[in-house]
Amino acid sequence: MKIVLAITSSIAAYKIPYLIRALKKEGHETRVVLTENATHFVTEEVITLLSGEKPIVGNAYFHEKTSLHIELSKWGDVLLVAPADYNIIGKVASGISDDIVSTTISSFRGPVLFAPSMHDVMWNNPILQDKVKYLRSKGYYFSGPDSGELLSGDKGIGRLEEIEYIIDDVHAAYRGFPLEGRKILLVYGRTEEPLDDVRVLTNRSSGKMGLALAKEIKRNGGYLIQIVGKKEVEEYKRDEVIHVSTTEEMKNAICDKIEDVDILIMAAAVSDFKPSKRERGKIRREEHALLNVSLEKTEDILKTLKEFKKNKIFVGFALSDDIEHVAEKKLIEKHLDMIVANRISSMESGKSTGFILTKGGKRLLFNDMPKERVATLILREVLGFVT
């Protein structure tokens, strides 16, 4: 991807070299333009070193023989304004074009993504909010801002979005935000069923596939509601995150959210059994020469959601060494539009082997494929149901 990066005068500009490095690590090309005031927060030398090309600053393009803003608009796939200050948002919404940044934005023919950064009183200014609403209506995209501690020490909304999340939104902008306006309920991680107050009955699911799916959903511009069990991967803190532990907690959380979503992706490793009785305290080894534990089945969450299906898209997962038989059976019994069948070897691994099966009979095989790529395949098929 070719990315034109426009930097404006927010203190958060000091973070942008890290953004450039992360984009380069993914294999993207960047060309950088800065407002004159942005150079107070990030130097041209650092930008040149990281991007591999000298940035264009302020009105420098007036001294060139070619129209650099037009050249950049033809070169780039996406224009990212990061950080986007109060001034540049107001300028663009008002049709003002008086320096290299604003002229490049005004002439850019591809998607434009703003990553705002300012104090919350500025972000919440009704004039600015009118401008943001207007720009959204004209097809411009926004990444953030985030909430948290601001430079002033105050807490509020206005922080530059996390670098990782900005990059996810760059991908979404490049794809045209195909899931914009759609709410996706993603359930992943493993459940744990208490044996006593110390021990649990669980499985070895890591949550890696769920994390890959969460990122891919945002890279397609969907609104993400995550219901997350126990996992071994980093937290993906976007939109809404609900933590659960037991199967019952997971089912209740899903039922609370399912009515309001368009798509359900049930990627959780739900315990099939739970102890019939939970002991209080800790079962002591010294008191039992032999301990027998009685187990009972947990509720099949997907089966209980039949009444909520209506016109929603339901995606389920299956894990088995007999996935050919299991997948087709679950697809029908659980009223799914699509099922992702994985072999047991996929558990805990960064790669998966199995297939995707749709209710129309389409089958996509994947063999020892990184879960990030499997997530891309899954979302591609989901988009086929949406569009």
Long-range contacts (C-beta under 8 A, 24 or more apart in sequence): 1-28, 1-29, 1-77, 1-78, 1-170, 1-171, 1-174, 2-28, 2-29, 2-30, 2-31, 2-75, 2-76, 2-77, 2-78, 3-28, 3-29, 3-30, 3-31, 3-76, 3-77, 3-78, 3-79, 3-80, 3-170, 4-30, 4-31, 4-32, 4-33, 4-72, 4-73, 4-75, 4-76, 4-78, 4-79, 4-80, 4-104, 4-108, 5-30, 5-31, 5-32, 5-33, 5-51, 5-80, 5-82, 6-32, 6-33, 6-34, 6-79, 6-80, 6-81, 6-82, 6-84, 6-88, 6-101, 6-104, 6-105, 7-32, 7-33, 7-34, 7-35, 7-38, 7-42, 7-47, 7-55, 7-82, 7-83, 7-101, 8-34, 8-35, 8-37, 8-38, 8-81, 8-83, 8-84, 8-85, 8-87, 8-88, 8-101, 9-35, 9-37, 9-38, 9-40, 9-41, 9-85, 9-87, 10-41, 10-83, 10-84, 10-85, 10-117, 10-118, 10-160, 11-41, 11-117, 11-151, 12-41, 12-83, 12-117, 12-159, 12-160, 13-38, 13-41, 13-42, 13-83, 14-41, 14-42, 15-83, 15-160, 15-163, 16-42, 16-47, 16-82, 16-83, 17-42, 17-46, 17-47, 17-50, 18-163, 19-82, 19-163, 19-166, 19-167, 20-47, 20-50, 20-51, 21-50, 22-163, 22-164, 22-167, 23-167, 23-170, 24-50, 24-51, 26-167, 31-55, 31-72, 31-75, 31-76, 32-56, 33-57, 33-72, 33-100, 33-101, 33-104, 34-58, 34-100, 34-101, 35-88, 35-99, 35-100, 35-101, 36-99, 56-100, 57-100, 58-99, 58-100, 59-99, 59-100, 60-100, 61-100, 61-103, 68-100, 68-104, 69-100, 69-103, 69-104, 69-106, 69-107, 70-107, 72-104, 72-108, 73-104, 73-107, 73-108, 73-109, 73-110, 74-109, 76-108, 76-110, 77-110, 77-174, 78-110, 78-111, 78-112, 78-113, 78-170, 78-173, 78-174, 79-104, 79-105, 79-108, 79-110, 79-111, 79-112, 79-113, 80-113, 80-115, 80-166, 80-170, 80-173, 81-105, 81-112, 81-113, 81-114, 81-115, 82-114, 82-115, 82-117, 82-143, 82-160, 82-166, 83-115, 83-116, 83-117, 83-160, 84-114, 84-115, 84-116, 84-117, 85-116, 85-117, 85-118, 86-118, 86-122, 86-123, 86-125, 86-128, 88-114, 89-114, 89-116, 89-128, 89-131, 89-132, 89-135, 90-127, 90-128, 90-131, 92-135, 92-140, 93-131, 93-132, 93-134, 93-135, 94-131, 111-139, 111-141, 111-173, 111-174, 111-176, 112-140, 112-141, 112-173, 113-140, 113-141, 113-142, 113-143, 113-169, 113-170, 113-173, 114-140, 114-141, 114-142, 114-143, 115-142, 115-143, 115-144, 115-145, 115-160, 115-161, 115-166, 115-169, 116-142, 116-144, 116-145, 116-158, 116-160, 117-144, 117-145, 117-158, 117-159, 117-160, 118-145, 118-158, 119-150, 119-151, 119-152, 119-154, 119-156, 119-158, 120-150, 120-154, 120-156, 120-157, 120-158, 121-156, 122-158, 123-156, 123-157, 123-158, 124-156, 124-157, 141-169, 141-172, 141-173, 141-177, 143-169, 143-170, 165-218, 165-238, 168-215, 168-218, 168-219, 169-218, 169-219, 169-221, 171-219, 172-218, 172-219, 172-220, 172-221, 175-219, 175-220, 175-221, 176-221, 177-220, 177-221, 178-220, 178-221, 178-383, 178-386, 178-387, 179-217, 179-220, 179-221, 179-222, 179-383, 179-386, 180-221, 180-222, 181-223, 182-222, 182-223, 182-262, 182-263, 182-386, 183-222, 183-223, 183-225, 183-260, 183-261, 183-262, 183-263, 184-217, 184-222, 184-223, 184-224, 184-225, 184-261, 184-262, 184-263, 184-264, 184-265, 185-225, 185-227, 185-254, 185-257, 185-258, 185-261, 185-263, 185-264, 185-265, 186-210, 186-213, 186-214, 186-217, 186-224, 186-225, 186-226, 186-227, 186-265, 186-267, 187-226, 187-227, 187-228, 187-250, 187-254, 187-264, 187-265, 187-266, 187-267, 187-268, 188-213, 188-214, 188-226, 188-227, 188-228, 188-229, 188-231, 188-267, 188-268, 189-228, 189-229, 189-230, 189-231, 189-268, 189-269, 190-229, 190-230, 190-231, 190-268, 190-269, 190-270, 190-271, 191-229, 191-230, 191-244, 191-245, 191-246, 191-247, 191-249, 191-250, 191-268, 191-269, 191-270, 191-271, 191-298, 192-229, 192-230, 192-245, 192-246, 192-271, 193-246, 193-247, 193-271, 193-273, 193-274, 193-275, 193-298, 194-246, 194-275, 194-278, 195-275, 195-278, 195-279, 195-283, 195-293, 196-278, 196-279, 196-280, 196-281, 196-282, 196-283, 197-279, 197-280, 197-281, 197-282, 198-282, 198-283, 199-282, 199-283, 201-271, 201-273, 201-274, 201-275, 201-295, 202-230, 202-271, 203-269, 203-271, 203-347, 204-347, 204-348, 205-231, 205-268, 205-269, 205-347, 205-348, 206-231, 206-232, 206-233, 206-347, 206-348, 207-231, 207-232, 207-233, 208-232, 208-233, 208-348, 208-349, 208-350, 208-371, 209-267, 209-317, 209-346, 209-352, 209-371, 209-374, 209-375, 210-267, 210-268, 211-236, 212-371, 212-372, 212-374, 212-375, 213-265, 213-267, 213-375, 213-378, 213-379, 214-238, 215-372, 215-375, 216-372, 216-375, 216-376, 216-378, 216-379, 217-265, 217-379, 219-379, 220-379, 220-383, 222-263, 225-257, 225-261, 227-253, 227-254, 227-257, 227-268, 229-268, 229-269, 232-348, 246-274, 247-271, 247-274, 247-298, 247-299, 247-301, 248-298, 248-299, 250-301, 251-299, 251-301, 251-304, 254-301, 254-305, 255-305, 255-308, 258-305, 258-308, 258-312, 259-308, 261-312, 262-312, 262-313, 262-386, 263-312, 263-313, 263-314, 263-315, 263-382, 263-386, 264-305, 264-312, 264-313, 264-314, 264-315, 265-315, 265-378, 265-382, 266-301, 266-302, 266-314, 266-315, 266-316, 266-317, 267-315, 267-317, 267-340, 268-301, 268-317, 269-319, 269-347, 270-298, 270-301, 271-298, 272-297, 272-298, 273-297, 273-298, 274-298, 300-334, 302-330, 302-334, 302-336, 303-333, 303-334, 306-334, 306-335, 309-335, 313-337, 313-338, 313-382, 313-385, 313-386, 314-338, 315-339, 315-340, 315-378, 315-382, 316-340, 317-341, 317-342, 318-342, 319-343, 319-344, 319-346, 319-347, 320-344, 323-354, 323-355, 327-355, 327-357, 328-357, 331-357, 331-359, 337-385, 338-378, 338-381, 338-382, 338-385, 340-374, 340-378, 356-381
